[in-house]
């Protein structure tokens, strides 16, 4: 039987990027049905990049990189964190994932990886519709990009519903932040904390199996 795992995340969350290899491998497990649930943690709010916030983010990112082996490049440090006054908002990236889920659902998990790498490796801006559009079109996801470009009202409603569902799930299970997972098993739904994503694949599967029992 397949076990459903809902993965709660935000595209601008450094720890979620650190968990990307674990989530990608989990998505390849035949016994796991992986559902992506963007939480909108960094959506809206009007936050902009500042020198203090950039320093804080970089120190945190260095720590994540040492723990996970994920790349936080100098291009990211200079071209993203170094662009003070630019937006820090995951709305465009999260909406793009919903557009991909609507048009090419099998590509949603890989698109999350592409967006994360565009930011943290290539130093590209994924906080604007234009930046996200470039990432999608470069990978041939033109149907999703066209849907975003139309500013489709139904797409926005669908996305808002996804975010609200994720937030209700987090609240119901006492999740304190992202990344986090909810495992839907025979005895109901249980939370698996994000730190399980950094302990290796076998340990992650064991944590999921325990929550599903």
N, C-alpha and C positions, 0 to 999 in steps of 0.2 A: 504494500500500500504506500501511496505517496503521502509525505508529510508536507503541509503548507507552512511556509515561513514568510512572515511579513517583515520586510526590512525597512526600518524607518531611518531617514537620513536627510541631509541637506547638501546640495552640490558644492557649497562654499565651506563645508565643514572639513577642516584638515584631518581630523581623526577618521572621518568617513573615507577620505582619500587614502589614508593609511590602511584602511580595512578593505580597499578595493580588490587586491589579489585574492583575499579570502572569500569575498562575496562573489567574484567571478568564478572561482572554483566551485563554490557552493551551487551556483546556478547551473553547473554542468552535471550535478548529481542526479541520476535518474530517479532516485527515491525522494527528491525534494522538489516541491513546486514553490518557486520563489516569487513573491509579490513585492514590487517596489512601492514604497509609500513615502513620497516627499512630504516633509512636515512644515515647510515654509518657515523654518527657524530663523533664517536670515532674509526673509522676504519683507519688503516694505520697511517702514521705520525711518527712512531718510538718512541712514548712516553713510558717512563718507570716509574715505581713507585719510588718515592723519599720520603725522610722524610717530606719535605715541602708539597709536593702534598698529601701525606697521611694525614697530619694534617688538611689540607684544606678540603679534602674529608670527613674526619670524622666529622668535625664541621658542615659541610653541611648536612651530613647524620643524625646527631643527631637532627637537626632542622626538617628535613623531617619526622623522626620517631615521633617526638612530634606532628606534624601536622596531620599525617595520621594514626598513630598507627602501622605502619609497623616495623618489627624487623630488626635491624642492630646489629648483634650479636658480642660478643667478639671474636668468632671464625673468623668472617669476619675481624674484626679489626686487629687481630694478624696474621692470615694466609694469608690474601689477602693484606690489606694495609701495614702490617708489613714486607712483603717480598720485600724489596727495591731492585731495579734492574730488577724486573720482568716486563713483557710487560703489558701495558694498551691499549688494542686493542680489539675492538668488532667484528673484521672480522670473526673469527671462529664461534662465537655465532650467528651472523647475517646469515652467510652461512648455519648454521645448521637449522635455521628457514625456509630458502628457501628449504632445502632438505626435511623437514617435510611437507611444503606446497606442494611439488611435489609428495611425496609418501603417506602421510596421512593428507590431508588438514584440516580435522576436528580437528586435534590435534595441530594445529599451535599455537593457543592462549594459550592452556594449556602448551605447550612446552616453550613459553616465560616465563610463571610463574615458571616453573621448573628450567629454567636457572637462573632466577633472584634469586630464593630461594637457589639454589646451591651456589651462590656467597654470598649473603647478610645474609643468615641464617646459612648455613653449612660451609661456609668459603672455598669453593672449587674454583679452578682456571677454569674459563670459557674463558680465553683469549688464550688458545692453542687448537689445534685440538684434542689432547689427552684428555684434560679436558672435552671438549664438547662431545666427543665420549663416555666417561664414563657416563655422564648424560643421553644421549640418550639410551644407552644400558640398563642402570639400570631401565628405564621405558618401556622397550620393543619396543623401536622405532628403531628396527634393520635395517629396510629397509633404513631409512634416514641415519643411522650411516654407513651402507655399501656404500651408495652413496657418502658420504663424504670421506670415506676411499679410494675410487677409484680415488679421485681428479678429478671428472668428469668435463670436459671442458664445456659441455653444461650447467651443473648446475651453474658454475661460471658465464657464460654469462647471464643466467636467473637471477641470483642474482644481477649482475651489472645493469641489466635493471631495476630491482625493485628499487634499490637505486637511480638511475638516475631519475626515474619517481617520487619518493618521493621528491627528491631535487627540481625538476621542480615545483612540487605542492607547496612546501614551498615557493619558490621564487615567484611564481605567486600570492600567497595570503599573502605575507609579513609576514610569520611565522618567529619569531625571534629565535626560539629554539624548543626543544622537552621537554615534550610531547605536541602535538597539534593534532587537528582533522580538517578535511575538510568534511563538510556535503554537499552531493549532493542532492539537492531538486528540486522542480518544477521550481524555479526561477533561477537555476544555482547552482554553488558551492560556499560555504562560509566557512570562517575560524571560528573555535571555539577554543579559546585559552586554553592552558593546565590547567589554574587555575580553569576552570569549572569542572575538574575532582576531586576536593577536597572539593566540597560544598554539597555533598550528591547526592543520585541517582535521586530524584525528580527534583532537580535543574539542574542536568545534562541533563535529558530528556527534560526539559523546554528549556534549551539553544539550544539543537539539534533541537527541534521543531521550535524554533524561526528562526534558520538558514535555516531550510528547507522550511519555508513558502514563 
